[in-house]
Amino acid sequence: MLIFYSDIVYMMKRDSNIELLRICCMLMIISEHIIMNHQTSYSLTDGDEIIKLFFRGAFCVAVNAFVLISGFYGIKYKKERLILLISQTFFYSVVFMGLSVLLGWHTYTPRTDFFALIPIITKKYWFVTCYVVLYIISPWLNVWGDSLEKGQYKKFLVIGFLIIYLWPTFNFLVNAPQFIDDSGYGIVNFVYLYLFGRYLQMYFNNSYSTKYYWGGVFLVYNNTFLVPI
């Protein structure tokens, strides 16, 4: 209860706009998972598939936004919070497996059932695994990011963007082998986004109009919608 109360107090001190963004991101993640489970034929002549790609392109940025927010405010490492997160993940993993057994949905597989008992290590829930790793290394990321000069930091982010995002996108388009093959669902992407968030917190200057940011949203959305096509 004390941990929950402290979280509420900490959130109240944050920008209300950021908290609204977090709520929107939660709804987007839930919606994307519902859309992903809607079976359609992968064909551009299928109207349902086009609609599915349309909304997935809009909603898939939600997880990245969460990591950016973590970087913007900075993770304050506490061993107790880490243990609590791991314990909660283990608890719900076992509970959900137990419920699926009771409801008759579960197919016994020794390997899969064993993975449910160590969900963080086996990446049963990819986001939690990546976030736990990010949480553990965050003190070193904070020190390293804070030690960089603005010019060095900017160069790192530009080069990282070219290597982590543009290069794999080009390889995807030409069907070439990937050297980062997690499609953004891995620790490399999380570390980059976290450091990008730290940069925004340290050097961001809100001197552009709203139209500028909406233009950026439109550009990113078009990429996430059209590239899979």
C-alpha positions, -999 to +999 in steps of 0.1 A: +000+000+000+028+024+008+045+017-025+012+023-043+007+056-024+042+069-032+036+061-069+004+082-068+022+111-052+051+109-077+026+108-106+008+139-093+041+158-094+045+150-131+031+169-161-006+161-164-002+159-202+024+132-198+000+112-176-027+116-202-003+103-228+004+073-206-033+065-203-037+068-241-008+045-246-023+019-223-055+020-244-036+018-276-017-013-264-049-030-254-065-021-288-035-034-307-036-067-290-073-071-298-066-062-334-037-086-336-060-114-326-085-106-353-077-131-380-075-117-416-060-128-448-027-110-455-039-094-488-042-058-498-076-067-514-090-076-480-106-046-465-103-060-430-065-064-435-062-028-446-081-016-416-060-038-393-027-024-408-041+011-405-048+009-368-017-012-360+004+016-376-012+041-353-010+021-321+024+003-324+042+035-311+026+031-276+053+009-261+081+031-274+063+061-259+064+044-225+102+038-227+107+074-239+088+087-208+110+064-186+140+080-201+126+116-198+120+113-161+149+089-155+146+055-138+154+058-101+168+023-094+155+006-062+162-030-054+128-033-037+109-022-068+129-046-090+121-075-067+084-065-067+082-063-105+098-098-108+075-112-081+044-098-097+054-112-131+060-146-117+027-145-097+005-136-127+023-160-150+015-189-127-020-177-120-028-173-157-014-208-165-035-222-136-067-206-149-060-219-184-057-254-169-090-251-150-108-238-181-094-266-202-075-242-225-040-255-215-020-280-235+006-296-214+041-290-228+070-295-204+092-268-220+064-242-222+052-249-187+088-246-173+092-213-191+061-200-173+079-205-140+108-183-150+090-158-173+116-130-170+146-152-180+128-170-208+113-137-223+077-151-219+066-115-217+090-097-239+083-062-226+088-071-190+120-089-197+134-059-217+122-035-190+138-055-162+171-054-181+167-017-187+159-011-151+190-030-139+214-011-162+196+023-159+221+037-133+250+033-157+229+047-186+221+078-165+257+084-156+269+079-192+242+101-207+247+129-182+284+129-189+281+135-226+282+170-241+252+181-261+270+178-294+284+143-286+250+132-274+233+144-306+258+126-328+253+094-309+215+096-313+218+104-351+242+075-357+221+052-335+190+061-355+207+052-387+220+019-374+191+007-353+162+019-375+170+030-410+195+002-418+172-026-406+142-010-425+163-010-457+172-046-452+136-055-446+125-037-478+150-056-499+146-089-480+182-089-468+194-106-436+191-085-404+219-079-380+194-067-354+165-091-359+142-083-329+121-059-350+124-033-322+112-057-295+145-060-278+169-043-254+188-024-281+157-004-290+149+001-253+183+015-245+182+039-275+148+052-266+157+056-229+188+076-238+168+096-263+143+104-235+172+115-213+184+138-241+149+154-244+148+160-206+182+177-207+182+197-239+147+198-254+135+233-263+098+235-271+102+263-297+082+247-325+045+250-333+019+223-329+018+218-367+054+208-366+048+180-342+017+168-360+037+167-392+062+144-374+034+122-362+020+120-397+054+111-411+060+084-386+025+070-390+029+067-427+061+048-423+046+023-398+015+018-421+031+017-455+063-003-448+045-035-439+026-032-472 
